[in-house]
Amino acid sequence: MDHPRLTPTQSSVLFILLAESRELSTSEIRELGPALDKAGRDRLNSLGLIESRRGARRAYFHVLTDRGWAWCAAELHAGPPARANSFLRAMYTVLDGIGRYIDAEDLRLHEVFGRPRLPSTESDESAGDSPAVDSPPPATTPDADPRAQVAAAYHSRVPSPGGFVLVTHLRTDLPVLSPEVFDATMVAFQREPGVSLIPQEDQALLTPADRAAAVMVGTQPCHLFAIEEI
């Protein structure tokens, strides 16, 4: 497929999805950059650059496809489009610098952008002489509702609902659940409205531990879990 030239708004949406490396709602995209309207959404989907789905409250959620990742990689050295404003030219200058770094270090794009967001350390820094520790997972007991334990572990991992968490992390946070109970709970949970259990599209991002921790839904290994705000 030829490399399509997009409008500044459409390009910006792809770069936002690239930088976040996760599924974003239309409202989240609007908070980070320009608004994605129906025409832009339809064009990006028709070009195979993003995939969109309708979630809770009829909100749309979007994720960058493999073709979208390839488009962004090609844009690193493409230069700004004709008649680009000064802000877009500045962004492409930064992208070119990122491209030079990736080339010099012999990296792939997902090795730069496909990393999970680290939790903020502000609370640790403001704690004075208190020792810095990782936030512990929620306390669980064997007789607690497994679904509630999964939900609590998920919410302890994300700053706001809707963000994806690796199944690997949830298994680690819930050692009290046997693998069989964990898997059955996750499969049942994902059938509920507003809950997603999906494969990682870019398999190169998965570690051996991530692959081993996947939950099978039918014949499909799933690695990412999210609960939308409902």
N, C-alpha and C positions, 0 to 999 in steps of 0.2 A: 504494500500500500504506500502511495506517495505520502510524504510528510506534510500534513495539512497545516496551513497558516490559519490561526485562530484570531478572534478579536481579543483586545487587551483583557476584557473581562473573562473570557473563556480561558485564556492562558493563565490568568491570575488564579482562577479556581483550581486548575491542575496543579499549580505550584503550591497552593495551600494544602491540597490533598497529599502532595508529595512530602511537604515539610512535616505534616502531622502524622502521615503514614498510618492512618486509621480511617474508619468510616466516620463521616461527619454529616450532620443534618444540614439542611439548607440554612437554618437560622445560625448554626455555628459558623458556617462559611461566611455568612453576612457579617458576623462579629469580627472576623479576621480579615475581611477584604470586601470585594464588590459582591453585590447580590446576584445569585444565579437564578435567572428567570426561566420560564418554561422553554422558550426558544433555545436558550443556551444549553439547558439540560438535554433537550431532545437532540441537539446537534452533537454534543459530546458523547451521548449514548449511541447515536447512529454511526459515529466514527469508531466506536469501540474503545474510547479513551477512559470512560468511567462506566460504572454500573450503578443504577439508582433503584431503590426499592421504597415502597411506602410502608411506614411503620405505624406506631401508635399515634392516635389523633390525626391520622391521614398525613403525617409529616413525611417528607422525603429524606432519605439517607443515601449518601453517595460514597463510593470508594474508587480509588484509582485502579484500573486494570493493568495487566502486564503490558498491553499496548500503550497505556497511558504513561507507565514508567519509562518505556522506550522513547515516547515522544518527549518527555522531560529531559531524558539523557541527551537526545539530539539537540534540544534547545540550548543546552549549556554553552555551545559554541556558535549558535545560529545568529546571534546578534538580535537587537530589537527590531520589531516589524516597522515597516514604513509608517511615517507620521506618528511614531510613538512619542508620548509626552515625556517630560523630563524625569518623572518618577519611574516610568517603565524603563527608560534608558538606564537609569541608575540600577534598577533591579537586574537588568541583563548584564550590567558590568559586574555585579556581585556574582551572578550565575557563571560568568566566564571565569572568575577567580576560583569558584568551586570546581569548575571543570578542569582547570589547570592543576589543582591539588589532586583531584581524582586520578588524572592521567599520570602525574608524577609519582603517586603512591601505588599505582596499578590497582586501584580499587574499583568496585562496582557501586552503582548509585545507591542500592539498598544498604550497603555497608556504611554509608554516611547518614542516610535519612531513615532507614528502617530500624531504628533503635527505639525501645520503649522510653517514654518520658520518665526521668528519675523524680522521685518525690522531693518536694522542697525541703531544704535544710534550714529555713529561717527559724523554725521553732527551736532547733538544736542550738543555733548560734545565739539565740536570745536567752538561753537557759543558763547563762553564766558559767559556773563551774560544774554544772550538772553534766554527767557523762552522756555523750551522744549515743543513742541506741536506735536501732530500727524500730518502726512502729510494729508492735506485736499483732499477730492475727487475733481475731476475737476469740474469747474463751469458749470452748465447746465441751460438751459432755456426751457420752455415748447415747443417752436417752433423749437428747434434744432432737427436734424435727430436722432431718437432713436438709430439706429445702430451705429452712430458715438459716441453717448453718452456711449453706452455699451463698445465700443472699448476703449474709453478714460479711463473709469473707470477701465477696465481690466488692461490696461498698467500702470495705477497708482499703481496697486497692486502687480505687479510682476517685479523683477529686469531684466528679459530677456524674450522674447517671448517663448511660449510653456509650461510654468508652469501653473498648474491648480489653479483656484481661486474658492472658494465656491460661489455658487449662492446667498447665504445669504448675503455675503459682497457686491455683486453687487447691490442687491436690496436696501441695506442700503445706498449705495453711490449714488443711483439714485431715491431719493424720488419724483422728479418731474415727473417720469414716473408712470402712473397708473399700477396696477397689470396686467390688461388686455393688455396694450400696451407693458409692459416689457415682458410678456410671449410670445406674438405674435412675438416680435422682436427677442427674443432668439431662438424660434423655427425656424424662417426663417434664422437667422444668422448661425445656426449650419448646415444648408444644404450646405454652401459654402465650397469650398476646404480649408483645413488648419484650420478649426474651429471644436472644439470638445465640445459637451455637453453630459456628461455621468453620470451614477449613481455612487455613492460611493460604491465600492465593499464591504468594511467592514462596514456594517450598524451600528456596535457598536460605530463607530467614530462619528456618527451623533447626534447632539443635537435636542431637539424638534423644535427649531427654524430652524435648517437646513432642517428638514423634511417638515416643513410648507412652507419654501421658495422654495422648489423644483419646477422645471419647468417640466410639463408633455409633453413628446414627445411620441405621441400615448398613450399607457397605462403605459409607463415607467417613474417614477419620476426620474429626473436628478438633481444632486447636484453640479457637478463640470464643470467648463467652462475653455477653453483654446483657444488661438489663436496662431498658429505656425507662425514662421518667414517665410513669403512667398514673 
